[in-house]
């Protein structure tokens, strides 16, 4: 049985911050107050590139945001999520490498003025989101990780500070005021806890239900949208233990919200808005590649079949279970 609620942390984290308002909430809530209060009212702009080496993306994911400051300047916030179960003592050097890569990228793309002059480098403020089990005890400044103790040398030593959100040391109720971000961070915080998959789902479900039933429904929507190997019926069974007699209602509402989310995204992206197109998008997000014969099957299906398959996605572990023949009495 798979021990993960999400198959890949890096993809999940990026999808989480792509939720409307999530990135802005994270920056406002987890950057130091003196930094957050200097950010302008505009939403952060995603720079759609990664600076983490491919072989490290199992352990780290990153997002770079361009932000406006209240004095009219622009700066960058580099958000790094640390997936390892214990802190990496080399994180300071890694952040320095990423910052240099960002500045090099910026110089290539925006470092020259219209008349050929050179622009000053923008500010980069790193934010590390950590969800390992051990408490973060790595220094928060680069210089503290260097081998020197002569304070007279400090003014001559390269240094920078990064911000830290250690999810394990933040109470569930205050992970975020923004619901989508709160539940996403809850999954990151509890999703890799010890125990089997059922235990993990119970831990997560109880943590979400302790916040509100609406948070529990949002959690279910997240889980069914993520590629994973949750066996059929397990999620419903766990919900029945958390909220006896209400599991079908929770699953149904989560299904309706997921479908509505798909419709809204289809509108924003200018794609087809029909149920078939939305269902195909959800199938790809849940299971990966969808065979062409299945695509044509969906596109030609009746409204009743589309509704049935949309409900089955919530509890199916593969495509075959979604499209199994209807049961007859």
C-alpha positions as CSV (number, residue, x, y, z in Angstrom):
1,X,0.0,0.0,0.0
2,X,1.4,3.4,-0.9
3,X,2.6,5.4,2.1
4,X,2.0,8.8,0.4
5,X,-1.1,10.9,0.2
6,X,0.5,12.7,-2.8
7,X,2.7,11.0,-5.3
8,X,5.1,13.9,-5.9
9,X,5.6,16.7,-3.4
10,X,7.0,19.1,-5.9
11,X,4.0,18.9,-8.2
12,X,1.6,19.2,-5.3
13,X,3.3,22.2,-3.9
14,X,3.3,24.0,-7.2
15,X,-0.4,23.2,-7.8
16,X,-1.1,24.4,-4.3
17,X,0.5,27.8,-4.9
18,X,-1.3,28.1,-8.2
19,X,-4.7,28.1,-6.3
20,X,-6.2,31.7,-6.5
21,X,-4.8,33.8,-3.6
22,X,-2.6,31.0,-2.1
23,X,0.7,32.5,-3.1
24,X,-0.2,36.0,-1.9
25,X,-1.4,34.6,1.4
26,X,1.7,32.5,2.0
27,X,4.0,35.5,1.4
28,X,1.9,37.9,3.6
29,X,1.6,35.3,6.4
30,X,5.1,33.7,6.4
31,X,7.5,36.5,5.5
32,X,8.7,38.7,8.4
33,X,6.2,41.5,9.2
34,X,8.7,44.2,8.2
35,X,9.0,42.5,4.8
36,X,5.3,41.7,4.3
37,X,4.1,45.2,5.2
38,X,6.4,46.7,2.5
39,X,4.8,44.6,-0.3
40,X,2.3,46.3,-2.6
41,X,-1.3,45.3,-2.9
42,X,-0.9,43.6,-6.2
43,X,-0.9,39.8,-6.4
44,X,2.6,38.2,-6.7
45,X,3.5,37.4,-10.3
46,X,4.8,33.9,-10.9
47,X,8.0,33.5,-12.9
48,X,7.4,30.2,-14.5
49,X,10.8,28.6,-14.2
50,X,12.6,26.4,-11.7
51,X,16.1,26.9,-10.3
52,X,16.4,23.5,-8.5
53,X,18.4,20.8,-10.2
54,X,16.3,17.9,-11.5
55,X,17.9,15.3,-9.2
56,X,16.9,17.4,-6.1
57,X,13.3,17.9,-7.0
58,X,12.3,14.8,-5.0
59,X,13.4,16.7,-1.9
60,X,12.8,20.4,-2.9
61,X,10.4,22.4,-5.0
62,X,10.6,26.0,-5.8
63,X,8.6,29.0,-6.9
64,X,9.8,32.4,-7.9
65,X,7.5,35.4,-7.5
66,X,8.0,39.0,-8.7
67,X,6.4,41.4,-6.3
68,X,5.9,45.2,-6.2
69,X,7.0,47.1,-3.1
70,X,5.1,50.1,-1.7
71,X,7.9,52.5,-2.9
72,X,7.4,51.4,-6.5
73,X,10.3,49.0,-6.9
74,X,10.2,45.4,-7.9
75,X,11.7,42.5,-5.9
76,X,11.7,38.7,-6.0
77,X,10.5,36.2,-3.4
78,X,12.1,32.8,-3.8
79,X,9.9,30.1,-2.1
80,X,11.6,26.8,-1.5
81,X,9.8,23.8,0.1
82,X,12.0,21.3,1.9
83,X,10.7,17.7,1.7
84,X,13.4,15.9,3.7
85,X,12.4,14.4,7.0
86,X,15.2,16.3,8.7
87,X,16.8,19.7,7.9
88,X,19.7,19.9,5.5
89,X,22.7,21.7,7.0
90,X,23.7,22.7,3.5
91,X,20.6,24.7,2.8
92,X,22.4,28.1,3.1
93,X,24.8,27.2,0.3
94,X,21.9,25.8,-1.8
95,X,19.9,29.0,-1.4
96,X,23.0,31.1,-2.4
97,X,23.3,29.0,-5.6
98,X,19.7,29.5,-6.4
99,X,19.9,33.2,-5.8
100,X,22.9,33.5,-8.1
101,X,21.0,31.5,-10.8
102,X,18.0,33.9,-10.4
103,X,20.3,37.0,-10.8
104,X,21.9,35.4,-13.8
105,X,18.5,34.7,-15.3
106,X,17.4,38.3,-14.6
107,X,20.6,39.8,-16.1
108,X,20.0,37.8,-19.4
109,X,16.4,38.9,-19.6
110,X,16.0,42.3,-17.9
111,X,19.5,43.5,-16.8
112,X,20.0,46.0,-19.6
113,X,18.2,49.3,-20.1
114,X,16.8,50.6,-23.4
115,X,19.9,52.7,-24.0
116,X,22.3,49.8,-23.2
117,X,23.0,50.7,-19.6
118,X,23.1,48.2,-16.7
119,X,20.3,48.0,-14.1
120,X,21.0,47.3,-10.5
121,X,20.3,43.8,-9.3
122,X,16.8,43.3,-7.7
123,X,16.3,42.2,-4.1
124,X,15.7,38.4,-3.6
125,X,14.2,37.3,-0.3
126,X,14.2,33.6,0.3
127,X,11.4,31.8,2.1
128,X,11.9,28.1,3.1
129,X,8.8,26.0,3.8
130,X,9.8,22.9,5.8
131,X,7.5,20.0,6.7
132,X,9.9,17.3,8.0
133,X,9.4,15.6,11.4
134,X,12.5,17.0,13.1
135,X,12.6,20.5,14.4
136,X,14.6,22.9,12.1
137,X,17.8,23.7,13.9
138,X,19.9,24.9,10.9
139,X,21.1,28.5,11.2
140,X,18.8,31.1,9.4
141,X,21.8,33.1,8.2
142,X,24.4,32.1,5.7
143,X,27.4,33.4,7.8
144,X,26.4,31.3,10.8
145,X,27.2,28.2,8.8
146,X,30.8,29.3,8.0
147,X,33.8,28.3,10.0
148,X,34.9,31.5,11.8
149,X,34.4,33.0,15.2
150,X,36.2,36.3,15.0
151,X,33.6,38.9,15.1
152,X,36.0,41.5,13.7
153,X,35.7,39.6,10.4
154,X,31.9,39.6,10.2
155,X,31.6,42.9,8.2
156,X,33.8,41.3,5.6
157,X,31.9,38.0,5.3
158,X,29.2,37.2,2.8
159,X,25.9,36.9,4.6
160,X,22.1,36.8,4.0
161,X,19.1,35.7,6.0
162,X,16.2,33.5,4.9
163,X,12.7,33.2,6.4
164,X,11.5,29.9,7.6
165,X,8.0,28.3,7.9
166,X,8.5,25.1,9.9
167,X,5.0,23.6,9.6
168,X,5.6,21.0,12.3
169,X,5.9,23.8,14.8
170,X,2.8,25.8,13.6
171,X,-0.6,24.9,15.0
172,X,-3.0,23.5,12.4
173,X,-5.6,26.2,13.1
174,X,-3.1,29.0,12.1
175,X,-1.3,27.4,9.2
176,X,-3.1,30.0,7.0
177,X,-6.2,32.2,7.0
178,X,-6.7,31.2,3.4
179,X,-8.6,27.9,3.2
180,X,-7.0,26.4,0.1
181,X,-3.5,27.2,1.4
182,X,-4.4,26.0,4.9
183,X,-5.5,22.6,3.8
184,X,-2.6,22.2,1.4
185,X,-0.1,23.0,4.2
186,X,-2.1,20.6,6.4
187,X,-1.5,17.8,3.8
188,X,2.2,18.7,3.7
189,X,2.4,18.7,7.5
190,X,0.6,15.4,8.2
191,X,0.7,13.6,4.9
192,X,4.1,11.9,5.6
193,X,3.5,11.1,9.2
194,X,4.3,7.6,10.4
195,X,2.0,4.7,10.0
196,X,0.1,3.1,7.1
197,X,-2.0,5.0,4.6
198,X,-5.2,4.5,6.6
199,X,-3.6,6.0,9.7
200,X,-2.3,9.0,7.6
201,X,-5.8,9.6,6.2
202,X,-7.3,9.5,9.7
203,X,-4.7,11.9,11.0
204,X,-5.3,14.3,8.2
205,X,-9.1,14.0,8.2
206,X,-9.4,14.5,12.0
207,X,-7.1,17.5,11.8
208,X,-9.2,19.0,9.0
209,X,-12.5,18.2,10.7
210,X,-11.3,19.8,13.9
211,X,-11.1,23.1,11.9
212,X,-14.5,22.7,10.2
213,X,-16.5,20.4,8.1
214,X,-15.9,22.7,5.2
215,X,-12.1,22.2,5.7
216,X,-12.7,18.5,5.7
217,X,-14.6,18.7,2.4
218,X,-11.7,20.8,0.9
219,X,-9.3,18.1,2.1
220,X,-11.2,15.4,0.3
221,X,-11.3,17.5,-2.9
222,X,-7.5,17.9,-2.7
223,X,-6.9,14.1,-2.1
224,X,-9.1,12.9,-5.0
225,X,-7.5,15.4,-7.4
226,X,-4.0,14.2,-6.6
227,X,-2.4,11.2,-8.3
228,X,-2.1,8.5,-5.6
229,X,-2.8,4.8,-4.9
230,X,-5.5,5.1,-2.3
231,X,-7.5,1.8,-2.6
232,X,-11.2,2.0,-3.5
233,X,-13.5,2.6,-0.6
234,X,-10.7,3.5,1.9
235,X,-11.4,7.3,1.8
236,X,-15.1,6.7,2.3
237,X,-14.4,4.3,5.2
238,X,-12.1,6.8,6.9
239,X,-14.7,9.5,6.5
240,X,-17.3,7.2,8.1
241,X,-15.0,6.9,11.1
242,X,-14.5,10.6,11.4
243,X,-18.1,11.7,10.7
244,X,-20.3,8.6,11.1
245,X,-23.2,8.6,8.6
246,X,-22.0,11.7,6.8
247,X,-19.3,10.2,4.5
248,X,-21.6,10.1,1.4
249,X,-22.6,13.7,1.9
250,X,-18.9,14.8,2.3
251,X,-17.9,12.9,-0.8
252,X,-20.8,14.2,-2.9
253,X,-20.1,17.9,-2.0
254,X,-16.4,17.4,-2.7
255,X,-17.3,16.0,-6.1
256,X,-19.6,18.9,-6.9
257,X,-16.9,21.4,-5.9
258,X,-14.2,19.7,-7.9
259,X,-16.5,19.7,-11.0
260,X,-17.2,23.4,-10.4
261,X,-13.5,24.1,-10.1
262,X,-12.9,22.3,-13.4
263,X,-15.6,24.4,-15.1
264,X,-14.1,27.7,-13.7
265,X,-10.6,26.7,-14.9
266,X,-11.9,25.8,-18.3
267,X,-13.5,29.3,-18.6
268,X,-10.3,31.0,-17.5
269,X,-8.2,29.1,-19.9
270,X,-10.7,29.4,-22.7
271,X,-11.1,25.6,-23.1
272,X,-14.3,23.7,-23.8
273,X,-16.7,24.0,-21.0
274,X,-18.7,20.8,-21.4
275,X,-18.7,18.1,-18.8
276,X,-16.7,15.7,-21.1
277,X,-13.8,18.1,-21.4
278,X,-13.8,18.8,-17.6
279,X,-14.0,15.1,-16.9
280,X,-11.0,14.4,-19.2
281,X,-9.0,17.1,-17.4
282,X,-9.8,15.5,-14.1
283,X,-8.9,12.0,-15.3
284,X,-5.5,13.2,-16.6
285,X,-4.8,15.0,-13.3
286,X,-5.8,12.0,-11.3
287,X,-4.4,9.2,-13.3
288,X,-1.9,10.7,-15.8
289,X,-2.1,9.8,-19.5
290,X,-5.6,8.9,-20.8
291,X,-5.7,6.5,-23.8
292,X,-7.2,8.0,-27.0
293,X,-9.9,5.3,-27.1
294,X,-11.0,6.4,-23.6
295,X,-11.0,10.1,-24.7
296,X,-13.3,9.2,-27.6
297,X,-15.5,7.2,-25.2
298,X,-15.9,10.2,-22.9
299,X,-16.5,12.7,-25.7
300,X,-19.4,10.5,-27.1
301,X,-20.9,9.7,-23.7
302,X,-24.4,10.6,-22.4
303,X,-24.9,13.1,-19.6
304,X,-25.9,10.3,-17.2
305,X,-22.6,8.4,-17.9
306,X,-20.5,11.5,-17.4
307,X,-22.2,12.1,-14.1
308,X,-21.6,8.5,-13.0
309,X,-17.9,8.6,-14.0
310,X,-17.4,12.0,-12.3
311,X,-18.7,10.4,-9.0
312,X,-16.5,7.3,-9.4
313,X,-13.3,9.4,-9.8
314,X,-13.5,10.2,-6.1
315,X,-13.1,6.5,-5.0
316,X,-11.4,4.8,-8.0
317,X,-7.7,3.8,-8.0
318,X,-7.4,3.4,-11.8
319,X,-9.2,4.2,-15.0
320,X,-10.8,0.7,-15.2
321,X,-12.7,1.3,-12.0
322,X,-14.1,4.6,-13.3
323,X,-15.4,3.1,-16.5
324,X,-16.6,-0.3,-15.1
325,X,-20.1,-1.4,-16.4
326,X,-23.1,-0.2,-14.4
327,X,-24.3,-2.6,-11.8
328,X,-27.8,-4.1,-12.5
329,X,-30.2,-5.1,-9.8
